[in-house]
Structures are given as structure tokens and as C-alpha cells.
Amino acid sequence: YYDKWNSARDALIQESIKDGATWEAATAGQITLEVGQLKDIVVGWSFEEAFTDEAITELVTTCVGAPAAVIDAYQSAYAVARRGN
């Protein structure tokens, strides 16, 4: 996942630099990246609310710390799991 996310982030940065993106465009690109990251991580989790792109986008845009918190928790759990193998 991290290689994919880093590549997407690098492409977003390069596109922003090349096109002289506005803050709005850069923010929209970051939101799209974070929505994709959360979709990668929370596959198969049970939620009361429908697991849609719209619901994830709403989470990302209303709780800006949520993507980092989920990714940090995933990374911490994954690091521990790797030690067991």
C-alpha cells in the first residue's frame, strides 16, 4: 500500500507544480488520495452506515485527522503483526 500511496502523492505533487494548481485543486487531490487510502485499509470492516465513496469523502472532509489516525493505527498494528512472522 505504501508504495502505491507514495506514488500517488508524488504524482499529485508533480501535477500541482506543473499545472500551477490552486489551493482548492491541491486540497481536492489530497482528499481523493486520502479517500483511496481509507478504502484500501478498511476493506471488510463492518459499518452501520453504507461504505461508499461519498461517506468516506464526508469523513475525510469533516474530520481532517481521521485519515492520519486510521493510517497510523493500521501501520502500528501491521508492524506488530510482522514481528510475529
Residue, then its C-alpha position, 0 to 999 in steps of 0.5 A: y500500500y505504501d508504495k502505491w500511496n507514495s506514488a500517488r502523492d508524488a504524482l499529485i505533487q508533480e501535477s500541482i507544480k506543473d499545472g500551477a494548481t490552486w489551493e482548492a485543486a491541491t486540497a481536492g487531490q489530497i482528499t481523493l488520495e486520502v479517500g483511496q487510502l481509507k478504502d484500501i485499509v478498511v476493506g471488510w470492516s463492518f459499518e452501520e452506515a453504507f461504505t461508499d465513496e461519498a461517506i468516506t469523502e464526508l469523513v475525510t472532509t469533516c474530520v481532517g485527522a481521521p485519515a492520519a489516525v486510521i493510517d497510523a493505527y493500521q501501520s502500528a498494528y501491521a508492524v506488530a503483526r510482522r514481528g510475529n512472522 
